[in-house]
Amino acid sequence: MARTRAAVRGRDQELTALRTALAPDGGRLIVLTGPAGIGRTALLDSVARLLAADGARVLPLRLGTGPDGGGDPYALAALVRAVRERFEQLQESGLSEALSAVAQLRDARGRERGGWTPAVVAALDGLFETVGRRERVALLVDDAHAVAEPAPVLSAARRAGCLVVATCEEGAERGPGLAELLTDADRVMTIGPLADDVALSLVRRAAGARLDESVVTALRTALGPLLGNPGTVLGTLDALRRSGRLVTFEGRLCLSDPAEPVALPADHPLLRRASALGGTAVRLLGAVALLDGLDLDALPPLADILEADPVDCGRGLDLLIEAGVLTAGPDGRIACRCPALAATAAGRFRARRGTALHAALAERLLAGHRRSGGVDPVVLADHVARGGATVTLDDDTVRQLLTMGAAAEQEEPERATLWYAAALRRLPPTGPEHARTLCRLLLLVVRTGRYELLREPLTRYAEHGCAEESVDEIRLAAILLALHSGVPPAERAVRELLDAPFPGRGPTAFSEWWFDRRLAPDPRRHPATDGDTVAGAGAGAGAGAGAGTRAGAEPRGWAEVTAEAGALTGGEAETPAGGKASVGGGAGDRSGAGAVARDGTAAGDGARGGAGRSDLLSAALCGDVAACERVWRSSGGAAPSPELDRLRQAALVADMADVARLVIGADYRVPETGVLGAYHRVVRGYADADWTRAMSAVRELELSPAEDTLARHAARLLAVDMCAARGEFGQASRWLTAATRAPRLAVLRTWARVGLAARKGDDGQAVRVALLAGPRLRRAGLRTGLSILLSRALRIAVLGDDHEGAAELLAEIELLPHEHHVDAQESLLLARGLVHRDPECAREATDLIRERGDLPALMESCLAVARFAPDPRPWLREAHALATRCGATALLERVREVTRERGVPAPRARGRRDALAVTEQRIIELIGEGLTNRQIALRLRLSEKTVENYLTRLFARTGCRSRVELAAASLTGRLARTPT
């Protein structure tokens, strides 16, 4: 890993301590230690500048970089070179003679050959006394550990009254010479990691372009405790660049595939340290990385797999832990220092894949268990679960997996999910136990977010078919996987399942709704059954409007799956061998009865129960608001209600993660990754006015390997609005062109078009678009979110003094049903307040918007109300604060227009807690990217003096004392977030 030499950042405390330590008169020897890459060289360079500014003569000595290599054990040759390079600057009488005396003795090779003699001591004393005759001299020695005996030269410099600061690598092999140096030092200082925000500011500066937040998040996650090591974080960034993982997209530097792990560079010191420990240590590191950790119980069989002695393996693990490459947890589990290290080590371990290594361990643990027992069943089950289908299990072991899975559901759902999946792949696909286990697996996958575990059951279905009663579960598994991955299944039989219509929703298929196309190459349906088995692709089966379902029955949904799985919680399950094994029934039930009742209702989570739960999910997925209300009411839900309103709002923007959370309840974990996870961040970031986060998630969706889904198109429409509000009209138009014209997003698309026209200054066009589209959408039955669209257009009409257009839009809003629609009631209140210039009515409406958490809509509403409110100042202040928070420059211009029109003072930030002005935000962002004041002035088209004035005011208002501290405060959230 290449060493980076740059100005030190975030080391104020260390520099202050060094200045204090070097202040006394006379010679001093200070040793700075720290791990490789921690910034020892940069800190030493800063010390050189400080000492030079104080009038000291600085003599830098870089060890281990010259041509001498190991032939200069005392650093005499390096010292002679350093003095010769600065001979003209030193200009002391007698220097030539003193230097010649040392040069004549520099061939010394060690004590055993008589190399270190009193003559050498005298020559060094003479040289340093000559150099420091008139002024104080500072000898700065980098990498003192690179020579065998650094202490004699450095001690001689101190005896002559020189200031000596030396660095050495923490963890380097400590021979007698280095130990002597540390003992002789007046002070040894350990350089710790940088604060995360300072390390990330270095990353932004080194990136050379505006860095997307997803890159920062990925580095933070992958490097973990190594994030504060500047050499590591900058080296990893450079490795990403060299491997092509960093791409420029829409003006930002992004990860080309965010789901791909970030790895350390191949020459990282930790990897070099592991290599130096020998082949067994390297193989152990690769195994720990592939296994995602190692329990000590698995060490003997692992040694057998690696063809190594168990004692040597144990010693190798100890050495790797001592070297800081591996860590040992409180439970004794061994793991890699950070995920990025594991990614690189696993890539080097090419002899096996992770699944194959787990399988080999499982086979050996099983053999040992059969011979003598004593194997931890949890460790064994973990390796079996991760070992894939190649591990051979008997019926008793499969039964044990099911029993352990049932017992672990509540306390350890992640493990239970893996164990159920391992058992499922061993069960005959036509048997009743397969259907019951699949139900439990579906419930746990939804709880844990491990949707990738559904791929194997779907592949088995395509190859071998399944029992007739399992087809609906298979179809639900296919839907869940497609929703969360955004990738259509490869198997034709599974594609045909997704081409089947939604239950009760007419001819619309999931594939058409989510992927905007049918997936199966042949639209014809060929249902085929063989006794009680529905064949998969291998048997030419289809799953269309009548295929893959029980005769005369609707396809089942979530409620039926949870109800059937709930039946497992109170009884016994048949095993593949025909026996019975308890799965946690009775008073000691640990199999999930507390989470899912027998009727499919999640206990205590407020979700809808019975068949209504399935119908509600289906209606919400299709955006059928009327059906949502009917099912909600029939299942006992109150209307209007905040829950129903949130459900309809989520359906409007296709936030399926929120839809599933509201319908399924507490059993559903909103994913952090994948299509639904990224899009959920888009929606929440937009509504919370955290547009940096939202736009980063939009770019993540675009760069993911997923296909164009409904969520990606909806994200593009939200990006239209954010870019337009920031004055990026060309980019907004490109996002609009890329978004689908599918009817499902017709309201959201029109809403984005209206906003774009208004931001470009064409209020009349925006109002006309809404007046033309509103009646058409209403007649087409596309009413979800229509009130929000019309409300936006009405606000624009009020801002543009289009009283006639505002009245027409109010009439359209009044045609919508309001008695059971919270959002429609909000829109009607706001419309009447704006048209009739009723501040109290408008205030009531804005309170509802604020409660709903839609900050961009609140920003627009406050701006419109400020046109006529008796006191516009509080309305303008709130609009200005929200527009600044979003970075919405186009709306800030509207705020200034209304401010001038009403003749009131312009809103200003008040103190540290208030949002910063847009220019101030941009200056802080550019400081974080490493630009100088002059470069910032050129970028923002300001004078350099103006930039300096901005910084002076920022320092006074925020309490920050430097540019670095100001950027760090912004990164940690102590200042308003910088817009992206």
Steps between C-alpha positions, in 0.01 A plus 500: 500500500656826389580752770308823477685819594258781562427778743401360836131517595338442836828487694474823699522316831813307399668813364428689820647219709810490279549875520485477881739203512756673277486837679768449771860591419753227433474179310175302491413165344131445417379180334166488317352153456192391311378237256587512132300763315401695812672816374836496674675660202238772463522580871880512479478741205272725704749493787769605250294801394432600861867475600613687190255777581653518849848551349641149535714336231315188383698197385263229367621143493296242301612150593438190293471698174860523384710261290670349804213273608608270778863605455457811717409359845592820688353749245843656447468505121156658521635765739789585267259536204264724698779736610646518149157587353481801736867588507448844346227586748704398805822689401690434823878519519651159549190326370684343207761345727243375752290348222805333343586338834156337517507402133830318546345289775161435339599153383451364851277195491427413861644436840600147418737635231621787712305753299384708796812644658592800712626665181149489355358651820756781489437564129123526553540729802726723294257512207195592708690754708618668179153503343341648813769750583306818421134397494291228650474196270207263473572151367174345370535129434227314314464120529764444764393135508642454148859468632635252750664745742347850487576594861874590477456770233192650662650498847811674366284775353325548833832515689602785271187697598293418192126447502435149370156377389486147361214287376471123507229260395291348772503124465832493315741230609671637808864403508745610767576821311142623487443398861806703598363804316164481677676463834731798440223733377398791720142441388319242289172620343250265336313642199139390514241482223347813353143589585265357239394840372861608447582174321200545273601859425831358374306260279294782353810701429682208339202398286559785256126526434185535704469174691163334530383422853471130412878482460550653844251256653662204326847599623375550854335156501784314329792648696339511844776569754750572219304801373711730719821378332561753220733272306240223504205714400687681223658177377159332488357793307788477252446123464134560422599750235761272341258205490235706321260489794479881515302655217383852438122515480299822477793705627577275798761233561300185579552128554423311180338212691413606857419140602851378415726492810776758539842334540833618641781553248704185445816662644339616824732465802266258676512266201877535478523425870291184453717390208811544713361250751514218246274286283294351784410847628400613149275196454346551843425864419332398174296234677382740772402748228308241296326359807409849624657411832627187671393323819785324675301175495547496125878545514599127499289414194615821333862399556418168333352682200804727476731198538675669789589401854230614750768634734651705217154632415440603859836675510423666166172637631677639807760672282232648271313634802820640649579668168158669496382311191235294680295575808360270769156576641387446860348167393831391348384538140780605264427761232683726256590849619251658259274397207737653243785281625272194480405588142864515388605189693206299365591603147854369549379164635420352162518132590144498637186703500332589829218250444743220423706575811188499720396172339839340569486611862143377537592155366787466748296631794219261413743208486646595837153541648397152382818346640513653844266798528622808681449732203315824570168455315475872422845505338414186307164639384662826389751322277234265364277798416780685322641191332236480230343188354822298483490410872336159541247491787292217635138542606591536866729796427235669284251448784749655740540806274124552499478464878791739559352749249166498679669557835717785370233700313440758771849548644716435193286544188804536272629157597153349489459628143823333388410173674153487347648567155751218550225260605274607213753406233504142638121452510315340209331789314172305476474418870285679760803585715648699210189720482500566876872572512472736202230694688727540802791600279293770329402650835859504622636641175260792532612551861872481427524637145692194374316492167793337320410176680188479283701443182568133567136399566403676178773321304389165645141580403611568144690171487276264696163672547322496835187382673184672382442658840848664487462692174359810665794512745742455209331786315515721808870414537557602137319830556695581816833422336419704188380794710812515712763410240352670194626209288258272311543127564701305245270195497208505260265323741561764766457780244163356410401516866572874494301537177186380682244767597483648848229329709176688445665776298388404150747435219796694649801276558774564755761500223314770306450708811857477635716446186259663252503187283418132501798277576421163343597479131180315411179662630304177461430299814559126527390386847621153575451282804625160593285364774538747787804666339510819297794464263762768457678614189657164442156353448367786291274645768345845487355720767264735326144595573409148595826319535678426822195551721249268654203436272240774529700692763657845502881505544574534868669803650684600817214435740453142384874434524520636855186313601635169372839561657331598826348155519850365552543688823268292709558143387743250363650482155548184300860428415628366169544162670136487598562559870409806706716767653383771733531848351424694815132444573330524835587731785864506408436610142805673347411450136340832421149482642553835666577657165231351281160381624306218340290737290811663356480815711823639640451522872494854628628669184175649380515331160183382329408136559356212299431519131477879523875518554568333166238708318632821656858427392379419148286816479783719629750348257263582213433851627128424532395753766131409491585134551737595783219682677250218449737235633617726781144559616393136462793390718406742777728790419394858565463736206625764483808403700869590497591140410273493195627841395862386528414188302353704217791743503747211479301348213502836318881508482534118468686474833436128527719463808268735688192329351623163621585640843153649540319189376714222644583688816787447741587169334643691203851643512550796268807400298819704511626383162356388169245678284237553770757609757659757268166632380370529857800726571406709196145551629598568861787728402272700271226540760748585778670765281820293517556522127867402523392160626211477255705582189775260609240223519368597154849460357542171686185367332622609159837330543366177647478190276122489548270556203275800456230447760208708618716620792780620271256695282337656807846596631570678170181703539599609851844587360326723246352706781822522703713601203242753380479658846878540494497666161651199320241510223693303239556214742135513610386470139726199445358327806148567372582354159645186661190436713229271366164630380320202656149579632602377844720811542288741297410720801858512628632579152254787455588629848869507397422672167300769680786564742760515220300755301455719808868487600594609149278806548205390285223502763232524233619180330508320835139596575383404150660156525323436829161624374522278192627191679285518814161415344654233277667328793182520706287349222759224452468409868861604576413696814783402733692820565286708264417744779873551566561569130216753480607660827851556364360663185273722710796622709680586177193687370484707820870586477451604138185711571294269276171541686292339228724194485497472880119507504481227234743284694297548818192382312691188388615430855144532627388228256722246676360294791622646828308339782742209536819648350729682740721627219198619302367683807840663540503603133147639519579704812813642341325572169218688669744686723710611202215587264295681764810646668407350835819477714335289772377243252842494337668463840283199580596344168873563546479345846363184334782505243756544777346209692514286185873577474501628141752782540526595129121545484518702821770720345282577195191557716675745733623697200148520355341604831762774541343675199198612705563424871472812720851429630694314229825483695452165683376340177797633306744394770374141491497490120852645489632253761355200316617620158850550641493156657408349164739719303199609293647811333198546271268518800737729687465744212121483539542568872701812416233613251221469758719669761551802275132503404385503865763756602638302794863425596655203327505182714841429649653209688497562875797350679671166480185290513337664197556388144791658316463709187547318170831672421631418847394139456678482167820655642503239780446222246789621285725527806418135568614421146836661574469821292690814597327836546613607154366181341170542685475859377551388139247219535231728651590805288576710806804700599750335730437778753127417500577136577726609787220720637257207485748285693556770762124520566471120506779470757331761718153340477599136534788519745727309263862608496624363169385394154549134589293534817226674303484219243511238776212669685294489183575129444397408855169683472586788737426733210224476241563222247665602180265473200591263220 
